């Protein structure tokens, strides 16, 4: 699967953690960042549509969920905040490992160019 899929699956799990009051506070906090008709629907599906709107407006992505981390912190949903922080940390570590492998392969190919004897 891809990272976008994994991130959306995490958001679904986080939705299961939220009470109705948590959803009300989240919708209120996001204020002008989402359309009024989305803010007024506090249901599970309404909150998913609200999150989808944040994707569309590039407030959140599988690469950057700082906006949601801050929002969950502000409404005292610390479990949700920690899950997002864990996801983001794991993603950064994965990217660092990928970069390191790419760097090693690049250096190896540069070494091959240097060591090639001229005929």
C-alpha positions in Angstrom: 0.0 0.0 0.0 1.0 3.6 -0.2 1.6 6.2 2.5 -1.6 8.1 1.7 -3.6 5.0 2.3 -1.8 4.3 5.6 -2.4 7.9 6.7 -6.1 7.8 5.9 -6.3 4.4 7.8 -4.7 6.1 10.8 -7.2 9.0 10.6 -10.1 6.4 10.7 -8.6 4.8 13.8 -8.3 8.2 15.4 -11.9 9.0 14.6 -12.9 5.9 16.7 -11.1 7.6 19.7 -13.1 10.8 19.5 -16.2 11.4 21.5 -19.1 13.6 20.2 -17.8 16.5 22.3 -14.3 16.0 20.8 -15.8 16.3 17.4 -17.7 19.4 18.3 -14.6 21.0 19.7 -12.5 20.0 16.6 -15.1 21.4 14.2 -15.3 24.7 16.2 -11.5 25.0 16.4 -11.0 24.6 12.6 -13.3 27.6 12.1 -12.7 29.4 8.9 -10.4 26.7 7.5 -13.4 24.5 6.5 -16.8 25.4 5.0 -19.6 26.1 7.4 -21.7 23.2 6.1 -18.9 20.8 7.1 -18.4 22.4 10.5 -22.1 21.9 11.3 -22.1 18.1 10.7 -20.6 16.6 13.9 -21.3 13.0 12.8 -18.5 10.4 12.1 -19.0 10.8 8.4 -19.2 14.6 8.7 -15.8 14.6 10.5 -14.4 12.5 7.7 -15.7 15.0 5.1 -14.1 17.8 7.2 -10.8 15.9 7.1 -11.1 15.4 3.4 -11.6 19.1 3.0 -8.3 19.7 4.9 -6.6 17.3 2.4 -8.1 19.2 -0.6 -6.9 22.6 0.8 -3.5 21.1 1.6 -3.7 21.8 5.3 -2.8 18.1 5.9 -1.2 15.4 3.9 0.4 12.0 4.5 3.7 14.0 4.6 2.7 16.8 7.0 0.1 16.4 9.7 1.4 19.2 12.0 -1.9 21.1 11.6 -3.9 18.1 13.0 -1.3 17.5 15.7 -1.7 21.0 16.9 -5.5 20.9 16.6 -5.8 17.7 18.7 -3.4 19.2 21.2 -5.6 22.3 21.5 -8.7 20.3 22.2 -6.9 18.0 24.6 -7.2 14.8 22.5 -3.7 13.7 23.5 -4.1 10.1 22.3 -4.9 11.3 18.8 -2.1 13.8 18.9 0.4 11.1 20.0 -0.7 8.7 17.3 -0.1 11.4 14.6 3.2 12.3 16.1 4.2 8.6 16.1 3.2 8.3 12.4 5.1 11.4 11.5 8.2 10.3 13.4 8.1 6.8 11.7 7.7 8.4 8.3 10.7 10.7 8.9 12.9 7.7 10.0 11.8 5.8 6.9 12.6 8.7 4.7 16.1 9.0 6.3 16.8 5.3 5.7 15.7 5.7 2.1 17.9 8.7 1.7 20.8 6.9 3.2 20.4 4.0 0.8 20.2 6.4 -2.1 23.3 8.2 -0.9 25.2 5.0 -0.6 24.2 3.9 -4.1 25.1 7.3 -5.5 28.5 7.2 -3.8 29.1 3.7 -5.1 28.3 4.7 -8.6 30.7 7.7 -8.3 33.4 5.4 -7.0 32.9 3.2 -10.1 33.4 6.2 -12.3 36.6 7.1 -10.6 38.0 3.6 -10.6 37.3 2.9 -14.3 40.7 2.4 -16.0 41.3 4.1 -19.3 42.3 2.0 -22.2 
